[in-house]
Amino acid sequence: MKKRYIMTEQELKQVQEIQKELIQEVNRICKKCNIQYNMVGGTMLGAIRHQGYIPWDDDADIGFLRAEYEKFREACKTELDTNKFYMQDLRDTEGYRWGYGKLRRKGTEFIRLNQEFMPYDQGIFIDLMPFDNVPDNAFLKKIHFFQCFVFRKMFWSEVGAKIEKNAFEKLIYRIMKLIPFELVVKHYQRFINNGAKKETKQVRILTFPTPKGVYGYERRWYTELDTYKFDDLMLPGAKDYDGYLTVKYKNYMELPPEEKRKIHPISKLKLQ
């Protein structure tokens, strides 16, 4: 088992600066190609509470409604500055097992602890989050939630089969891992396409956990936008940031206790 690498404050600030380069590249492409995106998750929280990065945060989250995400993915094939950056997606990157994309900086490494064996490059990154429809019907919403849970575990099984400590869960992951991943991806794409037939009131990242009791987020939080200061950048985010952040984090202006200020555990860091 690899040893955890502990970043210094200076290294964390350098990681954040590289991530801002990545955000600026997203912004450049989206402006050129008329693609709508916005800050989500901890990045939106940071913009409101800190006017920039949450001081201990080591990633950034950019959200797109599904159609906009697909436009961005296609645009990257011709518009992305491939001298500096590369994008990863479930359909384009061998061995990649996450239901959302990542934009990474070439020449860097940010190796997740216990994921050293994953067969793709792990440079410093920002997350590119596609938001898909959540059914309006209350019963169908619960079925959809369970389907999302199963797909998330399927994607995680490659890692879970190696690192899970609970013997029963480890066995489940090992069984899941036996299913050809190409088949999982095929069914996942069908799941996305079936859900896209009718616009719904709520959306979510299908393979990313939601807060307890939350099945989805209001679509308007990704369509009705304003611009906010994020360090030295001005970036789009939900006009109703209070509604969004309250659902996502509850008392979002309160700083969490130090023991809950978590970052991604890594085993290796290489800056430029």
N, C-alpha and C positions, 0 to 999 in steps of 0.2 A: 504494500500500500504506500502510495506517494505521500510525502509530507506536505502539509499546507504551507503555502507561501503567504507571508504577512506583508502587505503593502505599507510603505511609509506614507505619511501625509503628502509629501512631495510627489511620490509616484502616483497617488490617487489623483492629485491635481493634474498631472500630466495625462493620465488616462482620460479625465474629463475633457481636457483640451483637445485630445485626439477625437473624442466622441463629438465634440462640437464641429470639427471638420466634417465628420460623417453627416451630421444634421444639416450643415450648410450645403453638402452635396445633394441631399434629399430635396432641400428647398430649391436649389438651382434647377434640378430636373423637373420638379413639380411645377415651378413657374413657367419653364420653357414649354412643357407639354400639357399645361392646363389641367393638372391633377390636384385634387383636394386632399389635404392631410391635416392632422392636428396632433398636438401633444396629448398624451394619455398617461395614466398611471402616475408613477413617482415623478415623471418629468413635469406633468401638469401641476402636481402638488408643489414641486420645487418652484415653479414659476410664480405661484400664488403666495406661498409661505416664505420663500427665500429670494424671490426675483431671480432665480437661477438654480443651480444644482442644490439638492439636499446635500449638506456638507459631507456626509458619509456615503453618498450614493455612488455606485460604480457602473451604472448603466443608464441608458436613455431609451424612452419608449415613444415611438411614433405610430399613430393609428391611421387607418384608411378604411372606409367602407369597402366591401369586397370588390366592387367594380373598379374603384379607384386603385386598389392594391394591384389588381391584374394589369391595369394600365401602367402602373409604375414598374411592375416586373418586366413588362414588355419594353418599356422605355429604357430600362437599364441595359438591354441588349445592344442598344445603339448609342445611348447618351452618357452612360456611366464612364467616368474617368478611370479606366482600367489600369492606368499606371499607378494609381494610388489605392483603389478600392475594389472590392468584389462583393457580390450579393449571393446569398445562399437561400435556397427554397427547397421544399420537400421534393419538387418535381425536377429540379435542375442540378442538385448536388448529391453525388453518390454517398450513401451512408448517413445522410442528414435525416433526422427523425423528429423534427418539431413541426407543429402545425402553423407556424408563423415564420417569417423570414428574418434574416439578419444581414445588415450591411457591415462589412469589416474593412479594417485598414490593412493594406499590404505591408509586409515588413515588420509586423508586430505579432506578439503571441499573448494570449490570455487563456491559458489552459485550465479548464474547469477541473477541480479536484474529483478524482474517480471517473473522469471521462477522457483520460489520456489515450485510451484505446480507440476512441471514435475516429473513423477513417476520413475526416475532412479537416481542413485548416481551421484553426481557432485563433484568429486575430482579434484585436480589440474591436468591439462591436457596438451597434445600437440595434434594438429590436424593432422590426417592422410588423405591426400587428394588423391583420385583416379582421374586420368585424362583419360577421354573418348574421342572417336573420334568426330570430328566436320566435317560435310560434306564438300567436296571440291567445289561442285557446289554453286555458289553465291546465287541462289534463295533458294535452300534447306538449305543453311546455315542460312538464315533469319527465315525459318520455324523452324529449330532446335533451334535457339535462343529463339523464342517465347515459344516453348515447355518446354525448360529449365526454363523460367520465370514462367510458370504455375505450374510446379512441385515444384519450390522453394516456391511459395505462398501457395500451398497445404500443404507442410511440415510445414510452418510457421503458418498456420491457427489456430492451437491449442493455440498458444501464441497471435497471432493477434486478435483473437476473444475476448480476455480478456483485452488487453492493448491498442489496436488501438484507437486513439482519433477521427479520422475522421469517422463520423457516417456511410457514404456510404461504406467505406472500411471495417469498422467493420462488417457491414451486409454481405458483400461478404465473409469475413473470416468465419462468422457464418454459411453461406450456405455451404462453402467448408468443414467445419468441420463435416457436416452431412454425407459426403461420408465416408463409412467405410474405415478406414486407411489401412486395409489389402488389399483392392482393389487398393488403390493408390500405395502401395508398389509393388503389382503384375504388374501393368501397367508400373511403373518406371523400374522394372527389364526387362520387355519386351523392353522398350525404349533403355536401355543399350545394351541388347543383339542384337537388330536389328542394332544398330550403330556399333557393333563390327565386322560385317561380312567382312569389307574391311578396310585395314589400310589407314588412311588419313594423309594429311600433317600437320593438326592442331589438337590439343586436348584441353580439358578444364575440369574443375570441373563442372559437370552439374548443380548443385544447388547452386553455389557460384557466385555472380555477377562478371562480367568482367568490365574493364574500358570502358568508353564511346567509341563506335565505334569499339570495339574489340570483335570479335566473338570467337576467340580461340588463342592458343599459338603454336609456332612452335614445332613439335614433337622432333626435334633434341635437344631442350633445356632440354629434359628429357632422352635423350639417349647418347648424346655426353657430357661427364662430366669431371670435374677436381676436385681437392681437395683443400679446403679452410680452413683457420683458423677460428674457432668459439669459442672464449674464449680459454679454454684449450683443446678443441677438434679439430680434423681435419675431416671435413665432405664433402661429395660430393655435387657439384652444377654444374650448366650449364657452360660449357667451354666458351660459348659466353654469359657471364653474362651481358655484356653491352647491347647486343641486347635485352635480356630478360627484364632486369630492366628498360630499356628505354620505352619499350612497356607498362610495368606494372606501372611505376611511373613517366615517363618522365624525368625531371631533378633530377635523383635519388640521386645525391651527395649533393643536397641542403637540409639543415635541414628545416622541415616545421615550420611555426610559432607555438608558444607555445599553442595557442588555438586549433590547429589541432593535437596535440600530444595525441591522444585518447587511452584509455585502456578500457577493458571490464568493464561495470558497474556491481558491485556485491553487494549483501546484507549480505554475510557472508564469512569469510575466516578462515580456520583452517589449520595451518601448523602442521607438525609432532610433 
